[in-house]
Amino acid sequence: MKVLLFGILSEITKATEIEIADVLTVDDLKNRMYEKYPMLQNQQFFVAINHEKSIINEKIKPGDKIALLPAFAGG
């Protein structure tokens, strides 16, 4: 599945888009990302599924659009 990365997350991974296989939940995805990119463990970020913020351990279905977004503040 294609995962889009933004901000500091794309700087750490040196990519704006990566392919990750065999993830079924948000937690699976995060764990896989931490294994491949240990520096992400020091970052707060959100996982969006189909343009909406995901919840802990939400299921990821084939065809879902996934993005990792750094924590941000508005004002």
N, C-alpha and C positions, 0 to 999 in steps of 0.2 A: 504494500500500500504506500502511496505517496504521502509524505508528511511535509508540510510547509513550515519554515522557521523564520522568525522575525527578530529584529533588533539584536540585542546582545547574544541571543541564542544562535543566530546565523553567524555571528562573529566567532563564537566558540567552536562551532562545528565546521566553519569555513564553507557553508553551503546555505542556500535559501530553500532547498528542497532535497529530501533524501528518501530512499526506499527502505521500508522496514517490512519484513515478512512475519507471518505467524504470530500476530498479537490479537488477542480476543477482548481485552479490556484496557481501560485507561492506565490501570496499574501495570499491566504487562508492558504497555508502550513506554511508560516512564522508566521502568526497570531496565528495559532494553536500551533506552537512551542513556541511562546512567552507566551501564556496562560499556557502551561504545564511546561515550563522551563523559568521563568522570568529572570534568569541570562543571557540568550541569548541576551536580549535586549542591553546588554553592549558590545556585540561582533559584529565585522564585519564579515560577511560570505557570500559566494556565494551558490546559488542553481544550481546544475548541473542536467540536464535532458538528459538521454541517452548519458552521457559522454561529454556534451557540456554545457557551461555556459548559463544559462537561461536569459531571459529578464524580465523586470518588468511585472507582471500580465500575464505571459505566461501560456497558458492552459496546464494542466497535464492530460494525457490520461491514461486509464487503461493499465497496462503493461509497462508503462514508468519506467525506472530505475532512481531513485532519490538519490542524494547525497548532503549533506551539507558540504561545504569545508570552513575552516577558511581562512581569508585573508592571502596572502603570498607575499613575495617579491623575485624576482630572481636577479641573478647577476653574 
